[in-house]
Amino acid sequence: MKPLTTVKLSGLFLILGLSACTGNKPAAFRTFCNPLDLSYRFCIDEPSRREAADPTVVVYKDSYLLFASKSGGYWYSNDLADWTFVPSNDIPTEDYAPTVVNINDTLYFVASSHEINPVFCSSDPLSGKWEKVADSLDVPVWDPALFLDDDGRVYLYWGCSNQLPLYGVEVDYRNKFTFTGDPVELKHADPAALGWEVPGDYNTLVNQAPWIEGSWMNKFNGTYYLQYAGPGTEFKSYSDAVYTSDHPLGPYSLQAFNPFAYKPGGYSTGAGHGSTFTDRYGNNWHMGTSTISVKHIFERRLGLFPTFIDEDGTLYSVTKYGDYPMIIPDRKISGFEEIFPGWMLLSYRKEVEVSSFIDSLPSSNTTDEDLRTYWSAKTGNEGEYARIDLGNECHVFAVQLNFAEHETHLFGRQTGLRHRFMLECSANGKDWEILEDYSNNETDNTHLYFQLKEPVYCRYLKVTNIEVPDGTFAMSGFRVFGNGPGDPPAVVEHLISSRDTLDRRRVHLNWNASPEADGYVISFGNDSEHLYHSYMVYSDTNLTMNSLNVNQEYVFEIEAFNGNGIGK
């Protein structure tokens, strides 16, 4: 039996029970990891690739329902970890950006269209059965969002354009969702002042107009929070920002902290065009869109982030370590520290042995922490494998296997598609123990996340193919989480920030390398007590950010991390 390990994170000490490969006490909590482990569907058009984006999550009785673009149906979950797919031919599941609102335990659904927007309702959504209640809205809308206010009045928000603003209007849901007044312009693009609205992975395409889209509305403590996405769904900088008002149709003012959901760095990037919702314990979450955008700009996934409102009414999502395992709470929490188990990434740039590879898709792509790159074996045959060497025996708590679609020719949601494989571990590279036996698996999920039933102490892990849905055996990320045997990296010294005097949207950051660090997280905000933004980088010791508000001052803080833990 290995001793207990203590991991310090921002003043909180987490005690993790660890033991040998032969078995030990499992964690007393459930975790998940972004991108979410869902049955992402193959699109119906060329090229063959998967997509889900623009998520709406609503609470319906004891379940959470998730609607996303181009998915052929929707999902429900009782715990935000396991999602069950519900096919439906009653609603336009091929339309983009569906929105749903719960009114007296009846769900109302509408999706994007340039022609007509029929409205549907269901009092039994888990059955997949819906009825049409309106042939169309008064005008065609794209990226709609329905909102039920405390007084029973319903509002519609929409907009998706690199020229036009976001709009809002009150609707009469009892009278086929007719408009009760004229639409109101709510938000125009302002990339000259708001760096996060400038297009590009790193907000550098200053001569390109941003797409302002994906409205969402919440009301917290009497304040209306109008959320919107920009600058484009294909960019790592895709984020959700927020304006606030004391009236559902404004006028709206920019919240000082923005964008409130922002994840430009790490393995899974992007957090834009999402929905913010409250779970059964009163915790807020934001589910947003993550980009791959390699085979097609609309090749996308989904991510879930804890969200909070501070004492000043500021709305913010925590994306710090946002693609590492997080605990699903069973009570009301007050901060991210309560749901971060301290399991670090053990696999970054570790050596990977593979059965075969295509020259342009090497094995190193499985551990480079980039969802856009992947390794591919030469075939999809049984026996193709990838074996990772962690370098030392480590305590492993979770594994995420991210499969890639290389040379697939699949379209639409089909039956009989499945990933079958064996996941094994070893202390010496010779004697192997099965961690997960997926030899009889019947699903084709591509971002499989395993919180191990019992944490293991090992150096090597291997995934061996048995069957793929189509194409070759390929992986964009063989990600291993736990705690290494060494110490966290030392404190980072001499962080220097230099605001660009000609373009205040830009800041240059430099720092001294911390020995043994895998990467760094830069936290920043409008003052030292509210460092809600974060930016993760691996290996580098400099960063240029172009996403600032020209009218705001900023404070920056940096911490180093590795597989052993987080430094100060």
JOLIN-V111580 format. One record per residue. N is the residue number from 1. RES is the residue in one small letter. OMEGA is omega in whole degrees, 0 to 359 (* if undefined). BURIAL is I if it has 24 or more other ideal C-beta (glycine too) atoms within 12 Angstrom, else O. D_FIRST is the distance of its C-alpha to the first C-alpha in whole Angstrom. Layout:
# JOLIN-V111580
N|RES|OMEGA|BURIAL|D_FIRST, N|RES|OMEGA|BURIAL|D_FIRST
This chain:
# JOLIN-V111580
1|m|177|O|0, 2|k|181|I|4, 3|p|174|O|7, 4|l|176|O|9, 5|t|178|I|12, 6|t|178|O|16, 7|v|179|I|18, 8|k|177|I|22, 9|l|175|I|25, 10|s|175|I|28, 11|g|180|O|27, 12|l|178|O|25, 13|f|179|O|21, 14|l|180|I|19, 15|i|185|O|15, 16|l|178|I|13, 17|g|186|I|10, 18|l|178|I|7, 19|s|188|I|5, 20|a|185|O|6, 21|c|183|I|9, 22|t|176|O|9, 23|g|179|O|9, 24|n|183|I|8, 25|k|179|O|10, 26|p|178|O|13, 27|a|182|I|15, 28|a|181|O|18, 29|f|180|I|21, 30|r|179|I|23, 31|t|171|I|24, 32|f|182|I|26, 33|c|176|I|27, 34|n|357|I|31, 35|p|187|I|33, 36|l|180|I|33, 37|d|182|I|32, 38|l|175|I|35, 39|s|179|I|38, 40|y|187|I|40, 41|r|170|I|43, 42|f|178|I|45, 43|c|185|I|48, 44|i|181|O|51, 45|d|177|O|53, 46|e|351|O|53, 47|p|179|O|51, 48|s|179|I|48, 49|r|180|I|45, 50|r|180|I|43, 51|e|160|I|44, 52|a|185|I|43, 53|a|172|I|44, 54|d|191|I|46, 55|p|167|I|44, 56|t|175|I|45, 57|v|176|I|43, 58|v|175|I|44, 59|v|180|I|43, 60|y|183|I|44, 61|k|183|O|44, 62|d|184|O|40, 63|s|170|I|40, 64|y|178|I|39, 65|l|184|I|42, 66|l|177|I|42, 67|f|182|I|45, 68|a|181|I|45, 69|s|166|I|48, 70|k|185|I|48, 71|s|178|I|46, 72|g|182|I|48, 73|g|181|I|47, 74|y|185|I|44, 75|w|168|I|41, 76|y|181|I|39, 77|s|174|I|36, 78|n|187|O|35, 79|d|182|O|32, 80|l|178|I|33, 81|a|180|I|30, 82|d|183|I|31, 83|w|180|I|35, 84|t|183|O|37, 85|f|177|I|41, 86|v|176|I|44, 87|p|177|O|47, 88|s|173|I|50, 89|n|185|O|54, 90|d|182|I|55, 91|i|183|I|54, 92|p|183|I|55, 93|t|175|I|51, 94|e|178|I|53, 95|d|184|I|54, 96|y|167|I|52, 97|a|177|I|50, 98|p|173|I|51, 99|t|182|I|51, 100|v|175|I|50, 101|v|180|I|51, 102|n|178|I|50, 103|i|178|I|54, 104|n|178|O|53, 105|d|168|O|51, 106|t|179|I|53, 107|l|176|I|52, 108|y|189|I|54, 109|f|169|I|54, 110|v|181|I|55, 111|a|186|I|55, 112|s|173|I|56, 113|s|173|I|60, 114|h|184|O|63, 115|e|178|O|65, 116|i|179|O|64, 117|n|177|I|61, 118|p|180|I|61, 119|v|182|I|59, 120|f|177|I|57, 121|c|177|I|56, 122|s|171|I|53, 123|s|177|O|52, 124|d|188|O|50, 125|p|180|I|48, 126|l|177|I|45, 127|s|185|O|48, 128|g|183|I|49, 129|k|180|O|53, 130|w|177|I|55, 131|e|177|O|58, 132|k|179|O|61, 133|v|176|I|62, 134|a|181|I|64, 135|d|178|O|65, 136|s|168|I|65, 137|l|184|I|64, 138|d|175|I|67, 139|v|176|O|66, 140|p|180|O|64, 141|v|176|I|61, 142|w|185|I|58, 143|d|181|I|54, 144|p|173|I|55, 145|a|178|I|53, 146|l|183|I|54, 147|f|176|I|53, 148|l|180|I|54, 149|d|182|I|55, 150|d|183|O|55, 151|d|178|O|59, 152|g|178|O|58, 153|r|185|I|60, 154|v|182|I|58, 155|y|177|I|58, 156|l|176|I|58, 157|y|180|I|57, 158|w|177|I|57, 159|g|177|I|58, 160|c|188|I|57, 161|s|170|I|59, 162|n|178|O|59, 163|q|187|O|63, 164|l|181|O|63, 165|p|168|I|61, 166|l|183|I|59, 167|y|173|I|61, 168|g|179|I|60, 169|v|172|I|63, 170|e|179|I|63, 171|v|177|I|63, 172|d|186|O|64, 173|y|178|I|62, 174|r|181|O|64, 175|n|174|O|67, 176|k|175|O|65, 177|f|176|I|63, 178|t|179|O|66, 179|f|179|I|67, 180|t|179|O|68, 181|g|179|O|69, 182|d|175|O|69, 183|p|182|I|66, 184|v|174|I|65, 185|e|187|O|64, 186|l|187|I|60, 187|k|174|I|59, 188|h|177|I|60, 189|a|178|I|58, 190|d|184|I|58, 191|p|179|I|57, 192|a|179|O|59, 193|a|187|O|57, 194|l|185|I|54, 195|g|182|I|52, 196|w|177|I|49, 197|e|178|I|52, 198|v|183|I|53, 199|p|179|I|52, 200|g|176|I|50, 201|d|182|I|46, 202|y|174|I|47, 203|n|183|I|50, 204|t|184|I|52, 205|l|191|O|55, 206|v|180|O|57, 207|n|181|O|60, 208|q|181|O|59, 209|a|180|O|59, 210|p|169|I|56, 211|w|177|I|55, 212|i|196|I|55, 213|e|167|I|53, 214|g|179|I|51, 215|s|170|I|52, 216|w|183|I|50, 217|m|169|I|51, 218|n|173|I|49, 219|k|178|I|50, 220|f|175|I|48, 221|n|176|O|50, 222|g|180|O|53, 223|t|177|I|53, 224|y|182|I|53, 225|y|178|I|51, 226|l|183|I|52, 227|q|181|I|50, 228|y|183|I|51, 229|a|174|I|49, 230|g|359|I|50, 231|p|180|I|51, 232|g|189|I|50, 233|t|182|I|48, 234|e|187|I|47, 235|f|174|I|46, 236|k|180|I|43, 237|s|181|I|45, 238|y|189|I|45, 239|s|174|I|45, 240|d|176|I|46, 241|a|188|I|48, 242|v|170|I|50, 243|y|182|I|53, 244|t|180|I|53, 245|s|173|I|57, 246|d|178|O|58, 247|h|185|I|59, 248|p|178|I|58, 249|l|173|I|61, 250|g|12|I|61, 251|p|185|O|62, 252|y|177|I|58, 253|s|181|O|57, 254|l|173|I|54, 255|q|183|I|51, 256|a|178|I|50, 257|f|180|I|47, 258|n|348|I|47, 259|p|187|I|46, 260|f|176|I|43, 261|a|194|I|41, 262|y|181|I|41, 263|k|182|I|38, 264|p|183|I|40, 265|g|181|I|37, 266|g|183|I|34, 267|y|182|I|33, 268|s|188|I|35, 269|t|181|I|38, 270|g|178|I|41, 271|a|187|I|41, 272|g|182|I|44, 273|h|181|I|46, 274|g|177|I|44, 275|s|179|I|44, 276|t|185|I|43, 277|f|182|I|42, 278|t|181|I|40, 279|d|186|I|38, 280|r|180|O|38, 281|y|181|O|36, 282|g|177|O|38, 283|n|178|I|36, 284|n|179|I|38, 285|w|173|I|37, 286|h|174|I|39, 287|m|184|I|39, 288|g|184|I|41, 289|t|176|I|42, 290|s|184|I|40, 291|t|159|I|42, 292|i|170|I|41, 293|s|176|I|45, 294|v|179|I|45, 295|k|182|I|47, 296|h|182|O|49, 297|i|179|O|49, 298|f|172|I|48, 299|e|192|I|45, 300|r|180|I|42, 301|r|183|I|39, 302|l|177|I|38, 303|g|183|I|36, 304|l|186|I|35, 305|f|176|I|34, 306|p|187|I|34, 307|t|187|I|38, 308|f|172|I|39, 309|i|185|I|42, 310|d|185|I|42, 311|e|178|O|45, 312|d|182|O|47, 313|g|180|I|47, 314|t|177|I|46, 315|l|178|I|44, 316|y|174|I|41, 317|s|178|I|38, 318|v|176|I|35, 319|t|176|I|34, 320|k|187|I|32, 321|y|187|I|29, 322|g|171|I|31, 323|d|169|I|30, 324|y|180|I|26, 325|p|176|I|24, 326|m|180|I|25, 327|i|171|I|25, 328|i|186|I|27, 329|p|175|I|28, 330|d|180|O|29, 331|r|176|O|31, 332|k|179|O|34, 333|i|181|I|32, 334|s|181|O|34, 335|g|182|O|32, 336|f|183|I|30, 337|e|182|I|27, 338|e|182|I|27, 339|i|176|I|26, 340|f|186|I|24, 341|p|181|I|20, 342|g|176|I|20, 343|w|184|I|19, 344|m|179|I|21, 345|l|182|I|23, 346|l|192|I|21, 347|s|187|I|24, 348|y|178|I|27, 349|r|176|I|29, 350|k|184|I|26, 351|e|181|O|28, 352|v|174|I|28, 353|e|182|I|30, 354|v|181|I|32, 355|s|178|I|34, 356|s|177|I|37, 357|f|172|I|38, 358|i|189|O|42, 359|d|183|O|43, 360|s|184|O|43, 361|l|188|I|40, 362|p|182|O|37, 363|s|181|I|34, 364|s|179|I|33, 365|n|180|I|34, 366|t|184|I|31, 367|t|182|I|29, 368|d|179|I|32, 369|e|178|I|32, 370|d|181|I|35, 371|l|183|I|36, 372|r|179|I|39, 373|t|179|I|38, 374|y|171|I|37, 375|w|173|I|36, 376|s|168|I|38, 377|a|181|I|38, 378|k|182|O|41, 379|t|171|I|41, 380|g|186|I|39, 381|n|173|O|39, 382|e|179|O|36, 383|g|174|O|33, 384|e|186|I|34, 385|y|169|I|30, 386|a|181|I|29, 387|r|182|I|26, 388|i|177|I|24, 389|d|182|I|22, 390|l|178|I|20, 391|g|177|I|21, 392|n|172|O|17, 393|e|184|I|14, 394|c|173|I|13, 395|h|185|I|12, 396|v|181|I|14, 397|f|186|I|15, 398|a|178|I|19, 399|v|173|I|21, 400|q|178|I|25, 401|l|183|I|28, 402|n|182|I|31, 403|f|179|I|34, 404|a|180|I|37, 405|e|178|I|40, 406|h|180|I|42, 407|e|174|I|45, 408|t|177|I|45, 409|h|183|O|48, 410|l|180|I|47, 411|f|178|O|49, 412|g|179|O|48, 413|r|184|I|46, 414|q|173|O|46, 415|t|176|O|44, 416|g|176|O|42, 417|l|183|I|41, 418|r|168|I|37, 419|h|177|I|34, 420|r|186|I|32, 421|f|173|I|29, 422|m|174|I|26, 423|l|185|I|23, 424|e|176|I|20, 425|c|180|I|17, 426|s|175|I|17, 427|a|186|I|15, 428|n|181|O|18, 429|g|181|O|21, 430|k|182|O|21, 431|d|189|O|19, 432|w|177|I|19, 433|e|181|I|17, 434|i|174|O|19, 435|l|179|I|18, 436|e|178|I|22, 437|d|179|O|25, 438|y|182|I|28, 439|s|179|O|30, 440|n|182|O|32, 441|n|182|I|32, 442|e|180|O|36, 443|t|180|I|35, 444|d|175|I|36, 445|n|186|I|34, 446|t|178|I|34, 447|h|187|I|31, 448|l|181|I|29, 449|y|181|I|26, 450|f|163|I|22, 451|q|189|I|20, 452|l|179|I|17, 453|k|175|O|16, 454|e|178|I|13, 455|p|184|I|12, 456|v|178|I|11, 457|y|187|I|10, 458|c|177|I|13, 459|r|185|I|16, 460|y|170|I|19, 461|l|183|I|20, 462|k|172|I|23, 463|v|184|I|26, 464|t|183|I|29, 465|n|169|I|32, 466|i|180|O|33, 467|e|174|I|36, 468|v|178|I|37, 469|p|180|I|40, 470|d|177|I|42, 471|g|184|I|43, 472|t|174|I|40, 473|f|188|I|36, 474|a|182|I|36, 475|m|175|I|33, 476|s|180|I|34, 477|g|172|I|30, 478|f|192|I|27, 479|r|185|I|25, 480|v|184|I|21, 481|f|178|I|20, 482|g|180|I|16, 483|n|178|I|15, 484|g|186|I|16, 485|p|185|I|15, 486|g|182|O|18, 487|d|170|O|20, 488|p|180|I|23, 489|p|180|I|26, 490|a|178|O|29, 491|v|178|O|31, 492|v|181|I|34, 493|e|170|O|37, 494|h|170|O|41, 495|l|183|I|41, 496|i|176|O|45, 497|s|181|I|46, 498|s|179|O|50, 499|r|180|I|52, 500|d|183|O|54, 501|t|179|O|58, 502|l|180|O|59, 503|d|185|O|57, 504|r|171|O|55, 505|r|189|I|53, 506|r|173|I|51, 507|v|177|I|49, 508|h|180|O|47, 509|l|175|I|44, 510|n|178|O|43, 511|w|175|I|40, 512|n|179|O|38, 513|a|173|I|35, 514|s|181|I|32, 515|p|176|O|30, 516|e|179|O|27, 517|a|169|I|28, 518|d|183|I|28, 519|g|186|I|31, 520|y|171|I|32, 521|v|175|I|33, 522|i|175|I|37, 523|s|181|I|37, 524|f|181|I|41, 525|g|186|I|43, 526|n|174|I|47, 527|d|189|O|45, 528|s|180|O|42, 529|e|185|O|41, 530|h|181|I|41, 531|l|188|I|40, 532|y|177|I|39, 533|h|171|I|40, 534|s|180|I|37, 535|y|181|I|37, 536|m|173|I|34, 537|v|175|I|35, 538|y|171|I|33, 539|s|186|O|34, 540|d|175|O|37, 541|t|174|I|39, 542|n|182|O|42, 543|l|170|I|43, 544|t|177|I|46, 545|m|183|I|46, 546|n|192|I|49, 547|s|186|I|48, 548|l|172|I|50, 549|n|185|I|52, 550|v|184|I|55, 551|n|181|O|56, 552|q|167|I|53, 553|e|184|O|51, 554|y|174|I|47, 555|v|183|I|44, 556|f|176|I|42, 557|e|183|I|38, 558|i|173|I|35, 559|e|177|I|32, 560|a|178|I|30, 561|f|170|I|26, 562|n|182|I|24, 563|g|180|I|21, 564|n|181|I|19, 565|g|184|I|21, 566|i|175|I|25, 567|g|177|I|27, 568|k|*|O|29
